[in-house]
Every structure is written in C-alpha cells, then in structure tokens.
Amino acid sequence: MSELSASSDTDPQWHLYLLRLANGHLYTGITTDVERRFAEHLAGAPKGAKCLRGRGPLQLVHAQPVGSRGEALRAEWAVKKLSKRHKEQLVEGRLALAAILAARNE
C-alpha cells in the first residue's frame, strides 16, 4: 500500500524513481520493479531509455511507491515539471511527493 493511495492486491505497485546522470541531470521514470528497470538502463538494453545511453554512469538517487499506474503517471508528470532545485529537494527528502501533487491539484 502506498502513502498516496491504497491499491488492490492484484494491481502491481508502481514506483517513481529518479536517476542522476554523469552530467548532473536528473531523469524521472516510473516502473513496477525499480531494480529491474535500473539494470535495464545500466545495460543500455533495448528496453532502457534511449536518452540515457552513453550518459552514464547512472546513479539511482530516489525511488518511492506511488500506487496505481495512473497515479504513477501523474506523479511522473508533476516531477518532470519541477525545477532542478525542487527535484534536488525531493531527492534530499526536503520536499514530499504528496506536497508536489497537492500543489498541482490546487
């Protein structure tokens, strides 16, 4: 069960994650399996994001459960709209995802 909402036992738990690229940029994504997805990005596998190829080393700097796929997509969109400063605050734990989503719904 995520902190944002409860999902049924049959629905997979979706997660929001942020990766730090070698140049300091932050990449935001969603997945049901953070470890598997991070490994795909590291391997440059066909399922890994093309925009990350050759931009490593990659570092997983933040991951958290967000609930359903729809909630994960909304959270991903909200985080991608944030400034770099606010994304860094999320990574550092000084800004909560729930607060970001609540601010977007006002």
N, C-alpha and C positions, 0 to 999 in steps of 0.2 A: 504494500500500500504506500503510495507516495504522500509527501507532505501537502501536495496541491489537491489531490483528489483520490478517491478510492476507485479502483478498477476491479472488474470481476476476476475470479481465479482463472478463467480461460483466456483472458486477454493478456498478451505479453506486456511486461513492464518496459516502458520506453524511458530512455535517458537522454539528457542533454550533455554534451561534452565540448570542451574547448582544448585545442592543441596550440602550442606555441611553436612557430616556425623558426628556422635559423636566423631570419632577419628580424625577429621580434614580433611579427604579426600574429594575430590570433585567428584561428579557424574554428568556426562553430558548426557542430553537426548533431544529429540525433541517431539513435540506434537502440536495439533491444539487447545488445551484447557489446559493452564498451571494450572489453579486452580483445574480442574478435575483430571489431571494427578498427581499433588502433593497430593491430597486427596487419590488417589489410592495407592500411595507409603506409605503415613502415615498409612493407614488402613491395609497394608500388603495384600491387596486384590489380588485375583488370577491374575488380570491384572497388578499389581505392579511388579516392577523388583525384581526378587528373590534375587539378590545380595544385596539388601537394607534391607531385612528382618532381624530384630534383630540388625541393625546397627544404630538405632536412638538414640536420637531424630534427626530428619532431619530438615534442615533449607533451605528454598528457598533463595538463595543468588544472583541469576541473572536470568533474563528472557528477551528475546528480539525477536521481529518478524524478520523472515529471508526470507519470501516469499513462494515459492513452496516447495513441499516435496523434490524434488531433491536438491534444494538449501539448505534445512534444513539438509539433509543427508550429503552433502558436508561440511557444517559448523560444524556439529557434529563431523565428522571425523577429521577435521582440529583442533578443540579444544581438542579432545581426544589425539591428537599427541603432544600437547603443554606440556611443563614442568609445574610443580606445580607453580613455580614462575610466569610464564606467565598467567596461569589460574587465579591466585590471582590478577594479574594486570587487567585482563578482568573484574573480579568481582568488583574491586575497581574503574573501569572506567578509568584507566590509559592506557588501551590498547583497541583499537577498533576492533570489529569483522571484519569490512571491511579491515582493515590493515592486519589482520591474513590471510584472504582469498586471498588478493592481493599478499602477500609474498609467499603463496603456489603456486600461478599461475606463478611466475617468472621463 
